[in-house]
Amino acid sequence: MTPAERKPITLHRLREMHATREKIAMLTCYDATFARLLDAAGVDVLLVGDSLGMVLQGQASTVPVSLDDMAYHTACVARGNRSAWVVGDLPYGSYHQSNEQALASAVRLMQAGAHMVKLEGGGWTAPVMRFLSERGVPVCAHLGLTPQSVHALGGWRIQGRDEAAAQLMRQQARELAEAGAQMLVVELIPAALGRMLADELPIPVIGIGAGVGCGGQVLVLHDMLGLTQGRLPKFVRNFMQGSDGVEAAVRAYVAAVKEGSFPDDKLHGY
C-alpha cells in the first residue's frame, strides 16, 4: 500500500485494531522529514515524545523540556505527516498545577497538530484526564516507568515487580480508562503484567519494555535505528542491522510488531 492509498489512522481505527487484536506500531518522531518517512513506512502512531529532551537536546532527562519545545516539534511532525495518528507529550509541569492548566497545555499541542495528548502517572491524573476528555481532548495515559518522575522513582528501574505494585498499577490503569483515557503506554514492567493489562483494559495498551503481550509497541526512533550511543535498555532492538536503509528498517519494525516477533520476551522482556 502506498502512502496515498493508506486511510488516515483515526481513534475509531485504533479501537478497531484493539478489538481485532491487530498490533499497533508506534515510534517517536520529532520532525517533518521523519514524519513523512515513518508515515510512508506504515507506522500507525507517531509519538512526539518529550524524549526529545534527551535525544535532540542532550539533556540528562525529560524534565527540562518546555511546552514551547513540544508545540514546535508537534507542528513540525504534523506538517510532514499525512495519515498516521499523532500523539504529543504534555511536558513536566504543564499539567500538574490544575485542570485548567492541563487544558491550556493540551490546546497548545492540539492546535499545533496533535490528535491526542499524553500525560504520565496514575492516581491524581485521573481527574485531569476526565476533565480533558469531557472537553473533547483525546488522552493517552502512561504508567510504569514514567520518565518525568525518574528522580522520585529512584532512577530508571523496573516498575510493578512485586504483587502490591502490580495490583496498584492495575487499579490505576482501570481508573484512567474509566476517566476517559483512550490509550495507555506502559514502560519497563514485567511482561506478565503487560499482558495482563492488555487483556483487562478496554483500550489499547502500548508497551515499551513491557512484553509482547501488549496491544502494540513503541520505541524511541533513534534507539531502533542504532543512532543512540552508550548502553541501551535490553528492550531495544537495532532494526538497522540487516536493513539497506532507514525506511527499510522502519518497515521491518512495523512488520515485526504486527506479526508479534518483536519484542521477544526471552531477549527483551523482564
KEVEX-811717 format. One record per residue (C-alpha): residue number from 1; x, y, z; residue in three letters. Coordinates in Angstrom, 1 decimal, always signed. Layout:
{node NUM {X Y Z} "ALA"} ...
This chain:
{node 1 {+0.0 +0.0 +0.0} "MET"} {node 2 {+1.4 +3.4 -1.0} "THR"} {node 3 {+1.2 +6.4 +1.4} "PRO"} {node 4 {-1.5 +7.9 -0.8} "ALA"} {node 5 {-3.6 +4.8 -0.5} "GLU"} {node 6 {-3.5 +4.4 +3.3} "ARG"} {node 7 {-6.5 +5.8 +5.0} "LYS"} {node 8 {-5.8 +8.1 +7.9} "PRO"} {node 9 {-5.5 +6.4 +11.3} "ILE"} {node 10 {-8.3 +7.7 +13.5} "THR"} {node 11 {-9.4 +7.0 +17.0} "LEU"} {node 12 {-12.1 +4.7 +15.6} "HIS"} {node 13 {-9.5 +2.8 +13.6} "ARG"} {node 14 {-7.3 +2.4 +16.8} "LEU"} {node 15 {-10.3 +1.0 +18.6} "ARG"} {node 16 {-10.9 -1.4 +15.7} "GLU"} {node 17 {-7.3 -2.6 +15.9} "MET"} {node 18 {-7.7 -3.2 +19.6} "HIS"} {node 19 {-11.0 -5.1 +19.1} "ALA"} {node 20 {-9.5 -7.4 +16.4} "THR"} {node 21 {-6.1 -7.7 +18.3} "ARG"} {node 22 {-4.2 -6.1 +15.4} "GLU"} {node 23 {-0.9 -4.9 +16.9} "LYS"} {node 24 {-0.3 -1.1 +16.8} "ILE"} {node 25 {+3.1 +0.1 +15.7} "ALA"} {node 26 {+4.2 +3.3 +17.3} "MET"} {node 27 {+7.5 +5.2 +17.1} "LEU"} {node 28 {+8.7 +8.5 +18.4} "THR"} {node 29 {+9.1 +11.3 +15.9} "CYS"} {node 30 {+10.3 +14.9 +16.2} "TYR"} {node 31 {+10.4 +16.4 +12.7} "ASP"} {node 32 {+8.7 +16.7 +9.3} "ALA"} {node 33 {+11.3 +14.6 +7.4} "THR"} {node 34 {+11.0 +11.6 +9.7} "PHE"} {node 35 {+7.2 +12.0 +10.0} "ALA"} {node 36 {+6.9 +11.7 +6.2} "ARG"} {node 37 {+9.2 +8.6 +6.2} "LEU"} {node 38 {+7.5 +6.9 +9.1} "LEU"} {node 39 {+4.1 +7.5 +7.7} "ASP"} {node 40 {+5.1 +6.1 +4.3} "ALA"} {node 41 {+6.6 +3.0 +6.1} "ALA"} {node 42 {+3.3 +2.2 +7.7} "GLY"} {node 43 {+3.8 +3.4 +11.3} "VAL"} {node 44 {+0.4 +3.7 +12.9} "ASP"} {node 45 {+1.1 +6.2 +15.6} "VAL"} {node 46 {+3.8 +9.0 +15.8} "LEU"} {node 47 {+4.6 +9.9 +19.3} "LEU"} {node 48 {+6.1 +13.4 +19.6} "VAL"} {node 49 {+7.8 +12.5 +22.9} "GLY"} {node 50 {+9.4 +14.7 +25.5} "ASP"} {node 51 {+12.2 +12.2 +25.0} "SER"} {node 52 {+13.4 +14.8 +22.5} "LEU"} {node 53 {+15.0 +16.5 +25.6} "GLY"} {node 54 {+17.5 +13.6 +25.7} "MET"} {node 55 {+17.6 +12.6 +22.0} "VAL"} {node 56 {+17.7 +16.1 +20.4} "LEU"} {node 57 {+18.7 +18.5 +23.2} "GLN"} {node 58 {+21.3 +16.3 +25.0} "GLY"} {node 59 {+19.5 +16.7 +28.4} "GLN"} {node 60 {+20.0 +14.1 +31.1} "ALA"} {node 61 {+16.2 +13.6 +31.5} "SER"} {node 62 {+12.9 +14.8 +30.0} "THR"} {node 63 {+12.3 +17.2 +32.9} "VAL"} {node 64 {+13.8 +20.4 +31.2} "PRO"} {node 65 {+11.6 +20.1 +28.1} "VAL"} {node 66 {+9.1 +23.0 +27.8} "SER"} {node 67 {+5.7 +23.3 +26.4} "LEU"} {node 68 {+7.1 +25.6 +23.7} "ASP"} {node 69 {+9.5 +22.8 +22.7} "ASP"} {node 70 {+6.7 +20.3 +22.5} "MET"} {node 71 {+4.4 +22.6 +20.5} "ALA"} {node 72 {+7.3 +23.4 +18.0} "TYR"} {node 73 {+8.2 +19.7 +17.4} "HIS"} {node 74 {+4.5 +18.7 +17.2} "THR"} {node 75 {+3.9 +21.3 +14.5} "ALA"} {node 76 {+6.9 +20.0 +12.6} "CYS"} {node 77 {+5.7 +16.4 +12.7} "VAL"} {node 78 {+2.1 +17.4 +11.8} "ALA"} {node 79 {+3.4 +19.2 +8.6} "ARG"} {node 80 {+5.3 +16.1 +7.5} "GLY"} {node 81 {+2.6 +13.5 +8.3} "ASN"} {node 82 {-0.3 +12.5 +6.1} "ARG"} {node 83 {-2.1 +9.6 +7.7} "SER"} {node 84 {-0.6 +8.5 +11.0} "ALA"} {node 85 {-2.2 +9.3 +14.4} "TRP"} {node 86 {-0.1 +12.0 +16.2} "VAL"} {node 87 {+0.3 +11.9 +20.0} "VAL"} {node 88 {+2.0 +14.8 +21.7} "GLY"} {node 89 {+3.5 +14.6 +25.2} "ASP"} {node 90 {+2.5 +17.1 +27.8} "LEU"} {node 91 {+5.8 +18.0 +29.4} "PRO"} {node 92 {+6.8 +18.2 +33.0} "TYR"} {node 93 {+5.0 +20.9 +34.9} "GLY"} {node 94 {+2.4 +21.6 +32.1} "SER"} {node 95 {-0.5 +19.8 +33.7} "TYR"} {node 96 {+0.4 +19.4 +37.4} "HIS"} {node 97 {-1.0 +22.7 +38.7} "GLN"} {node 98 {-4.7 +22.5 +37.8} "SER"} {node 99 {-7.2 +21.1 +35.3} "ASN"} {node 100 {-7.3 +24.5 +33.6} "GLU"} {node 101 {-3.5 +24.5 +33.2} "GLN"} {node 102 {-3.7 +21.0 +31.7} "ALA"} {node 103 {-6.4 +22.1 +29.2} "LEU"} {node 104 {-4.5 +25.2 +28.2} "ALA"} {node 105 {-1.4 +23.0 +27.6} "SER"} {node 106 {-3.4 +20.4 +25.7} "ALA"} {node 107 {-4.9 +23.1 +23.5} "VAL"} {node 108 {-1.4 +24.3 +22.6} "ARG"} {node 109 {-0.4 +20.8 +21.3} "LEU"} {node 110 {-3.8 +20.2 +19.6} "MET"} {node 111 {-3.6 +23.5 +17.8} "GLN"} {node 112 {+0.0 +22.6 +16.8} "ALA"} {node 113 {-1.3 +19.4 +15.1} "GLY"} {node 114 {-1.5 +16.6 +17.8} "ALA"} {node 115 {-4.6 +14.3 +17.6} "HIS"} {node 116 {-4.1 +13.2 +21.2} "MET"} {node 117 {-2.0 +14.3 +24.2} "VAL"} {node 118 {-0.2 +12.0 +26.7} "LYS"} {node 119 {+0.4 +12.6 +30.3} "LEU"} {node 120 {+2.2 +10.5 +32.9} "GLU"} {node 121 {+1.2 +8.9 +36.2} "GLY"} {node 122 {-1.8 +7.4 +37.9} "GLY"} {node 123 {-4.0 +8.3 +40.8} "GLY"} {node 124 {-4.1 +12.1 +40.8} "TRP"} {node 125 {-4.1 +12.2 +37.0} "THR"} {node 126 {-7.5 +10.5 +36.6} "ALA"} {node 127 {-9.5 +13.7 +37.4} "PRO"} {node 128 {-7.2 +15.6 +35.0} "VAL"} {node 129 {-7.9 +13.1 +32.2} "MET"} {node 130 {-11.6 +13.2 +32.9} "ARG"} {node 131 {-11.6 +17.0 +32.7} "PHE"} {node 132 {-9.7 +16.9 +29.3} "LEU"} {node 133 {-11.7 +14.0 +27.8} "SER"} {node 134 {-15.1 +15.7 +28.7} "GLU"} {node 135 {-13.9 +18.7 +26.7} "ARG"} {node 136 {-13.1 +16.7 +23.6} "GLY"} {node 137 {-9.4 +16.2 +24.1} "VAL"} {node 138 {-8.3 +12.6 +23.3} "PRO"} {node 139 {-5.9 +11.5 +26.1} "VAL"} {node 140 {-3.2 +8.8 +26.3} "CYS"} {node 141 {-2.1 +7.6 +29.8} "ALA"} {node 142 {+1.4 +6.4 +30.8} "HIS"} {node 143 {+2.2 +4.1 +33.7} "LEU"} {node 144 {+5.2 +2.1 +34.8} "GLY"} {node 145 {+8.5 +3.9 +34.5} "LEU"} {node 146 {+7.4 +7.5 +34.0} "THR"} {node 147 {+10.4 +9.5 +32.9} "PRO"} {node 148 {+9.2 +12.8 +34.2} "GLN"} {node 149 {+9.2 +11.2 +37.7} "SER"} {node 150 {+12.5 +9.4 +37.3} "VAL"} {node 151 {+14.1 +11.1 +40.3} "HIS"} {node 152 {+11.2 +10.3 +42.6} "ALA"} {node 153 {+11.3 +6.6 +41.3} "LEU"} {node 154 {+15.0 +6.3 +42.2} "GLY"} {node 155 {+16.3 +6.1 +38.7} "GLY"} {node 156 {+15.5 +4.0 +35.6} "TRP"} {node 157 {+14.1 +1.0 +37.4} "ARG"} {node 158 {+11.6 -1.8 +36.5} "ILE"} {node 159 {+8.2 -1.0 +37.9} "GLN"} {node 160 {+5.4 -3.3 +39.1} "GLY"} {node 161 {+7.6 -6.2 +40.1} "ARG"} {node 162 {+6.1 -7.1 +43.4} "ASP"} {node 163 {+2.4 -8.1 +43.9} "GLU"} {node 164 {+1.4 -4.9 +45.7} "ALA"} {node 165 {+2.9 -2.7 +43.0} "ALA"} {node 166 {+1.4 -4.7 +40.2} "ALA"} {node 167 {-2.1 -4.6 +41.8} "GLN"} {node 168 {-1.8 -0.8 +42.3} "LEU"} {node 169 {-0.8 -0.4 +38.6} "MET"} {node 170 {-3.8 -2.5 +37.5} "ARG"} {node 171 {-6.1 -0.4 +39.7} "GLN"} {node 172 {-4.7 +2.9 +38.4} "GLN"} {node 173 {-5.0 +1.7 +34.8} "ALA"} {node 174 {-8.7 +0.8 +35.3} "ARG"} {node 175 {-9.2 +4.3 +36.9} "GLU"} {node 176 {-7.6 +6.0 +34.0} "LEU"} {node 177 {-9.6 +4.1 +31.4} "ALA"} {node 178 {-12.8 +4.9 +33.3} "GLU"} {node 179 {-11.8 +8.6 +33.4} "ALA"} {node 180 {-11.6 +8.7 +29.6} "GLY"} {node 181 {-8.1 +7.7 +28.6} "ALA"} {node 182 {-8.3 +6.2 +25.1} "GLN"} {node 183 {-4.9 +4.6 +25.1} "MET"} {node 184 {-2.2 +3.5 +27.7} "LEU"} {node 185 {+1.5 +3.4 +27.3} "VAL"} {node 186 {+3.3 +1.1 +29.9} "VAL"} {node 187 {+7.0 +1.3 +30.3} "GLU"} {node 188 {+9.6 -1.0 +31.8} "LEU"} {node 189 {+7.3 -3.5 +33.6} "ILE"} {node 190 {+7.3 -7.3 +33.7} "PRO"} {node 191 {+6.0 -9.0 +30.6} "ALA"} {node 192 {+3.3 -10.9 +32.5} "ALA"} {node 193 {+1.9 -7.6 +33.9} "LEU"} {node 194 {+1.9 -6.0 +30.4} "GLY"} {node 195 {-0.1 -8.9 +29.1} "ARG"} {node 196 {-2.5 -8.8 +32.0} "MET"} {node 197 {-3.1 -5.1 +31.5} "LEU"} {node 198 {-3.7 -5.6 +27.7} "ALA"} {node 199 {-6.2 -8.4 +28.4} "ASP"} {node 200 {-8.1 -6.5 +31.1} "GLU"} {node 201 {-8.4 -3.0 +29.7} "LEU"} {node 202 {-11.0 -1.8 +27.1} "PRO"} {node 203 {-8.4 +0.4 +25.5} "ILE"} {node 204 {-5.2 -0.3 +23.5} "PRO"} {node 205 {-2.1 -0.9 +25.7} "VAL"} {node 206 {+1.2 +0.1 +24.0} "ILE"} {node 207 {+4.3 -1.4 +25.6} "GLY"} {node 208 {+7.9 -0.2 +25.8} "ILE"} {node 209 {+9.9 -2.8 +27.7} "GLY"} {node 210 {+6.6 -4.4 +28.7} "ALA"} {node 211 {+6.5 -7.6 +26.7} "GLY"} {node 212 {+5.0 -8.9 +23.5} "VAL"} {node 213 {+1.5 -9.4 +25.1} "GLY"} {node 214 {+0.8 -5.7 +24.8} "CYS"} {node 215 {-1.6 -4.5 +22.1} "GLY"} {node 216 {+1.2 -2.6 +20.4} "GLY"} {node 217 {+4.8 -1.4 +20.8} "GLN"} {node 218 {+6.7 +1.9 +20.9} "VAL"} {node 219 {+10.4 +2.6 +20.7} "LEU"} {node 220 {+12.5 +5.8 +20.6} "VAL"} {node 221 {+13.2 +6.2 +16.9} "LEU"} {node 222 {+16.9 +6.9 +17.4} "HIS"} {node 223 {+17.3 +3.8 +19.5} "ASP"} {node 224 {+15.7 +1.4 +17.0} "MET"} {node 225 {+17.9 +3.0 +14.2} "LEU"} {node 226 {+21.1 +2.3 +16.2} "GLY"} {node 227 {+21.9 +6.0 +16.5} "LEU"} {node 228 {+22.0 +6.2 +20.3} "THR"} {node 229 {+25.4 +5.9 +21.8} "GLN"} {node 230 {+26.2 +4.1 +25.0} "GLY"} {node 231 {+24.4 +1.4 +26.9} "ARG"} {node 232 {+20.8 +0.8 +25.8} "LEU"} {node 233 {+17.9 -0.9 +27.7} "PRO"} {node 234 {+17.6 -4.6 +26.8} "LYS"} {node 235 {+14.2 -4.0 +25.3} "PHE"} {node 236 {+15.7 -2.1 +22.4} "VAL"} {node 237 {+16.4 -3.8 +19.1} "ARG"} {node 238 {+18.5 -2.2 +16.4} "ASN"} {node 239 {+16.5 -2.6 +13.2} "PHE"} {node 240 {+19.1 -1.0 +11.0} "MET"} {node 241 {+21.1 -4.2 +11.3} "GLN"} {node 242 {+20.4 -6.2 +8.1} "GLY"} {node 243 {+18.4 -3.4 +6.6} "SER"} {node 244 {+19.5 -1.5 +3.5} "ASP"} {node 245 {+18.2 +1.9 +4.6} "GLY"} {node 246 {+16.2 +3.8 +7.2} "VAL"} {node 247 {+12.8 +3.3 +5.6} "GLU"} {node 248 {+13.5 -0.5 +5.2} "ALA"} {node 249 {+14.5 -0.6 +8.9} "ALA"} {node 250 {+11.2 +1.1 +9.9} "VAL"} {node 251 {+9.2 -1.2 +7.7} "ARG"} {node 252 {+11.0 -4.2 +9.4} "ALA"} {node 253 {+10.0 -2.7 +12.8} "TYR"} {node 254 {+6.3 -2.4 +11.7} "VAL"} {node 255 {+6.3 -5.9 +10.3} "ALA"} {node 256 {+7.9 -7.4 +13.5} "ALA"} {node 257 {+5.4 -5.6 +15.7} "VAL"} {node 258 {+2.4 -6.6 +13.6} "LYS"} {node 259 {+3.4 -10.3 +13.5} "GLU"} {node 260 {+4.4 -10.4 +17.1} "GLY"} {node 261 {+8.1 -11.3 +16.6} "SER"} {node 262 {+9.2 -8.1 +18.4} "PHE"} {node 263 {+9.7 -7.9 +21.2} "PRO"} {node 264 {+10.9 -11.4 +22.1} "ASP"} {node 265 {+10.3 -11.8 +25.8} "ASP"} {node 266 {+13.3 -14.1 +26.2} "LYS"} {node 267 {+15.6 -11.3 +24.8} "LEU"} {node 268 {+13.7 -8.1 +25.5} "HIS"} {node 269 {+11.4 -8.9 +28.4} "GLY"} {node 270 {+11.6 -8.6 +32.2} "TYR"} 
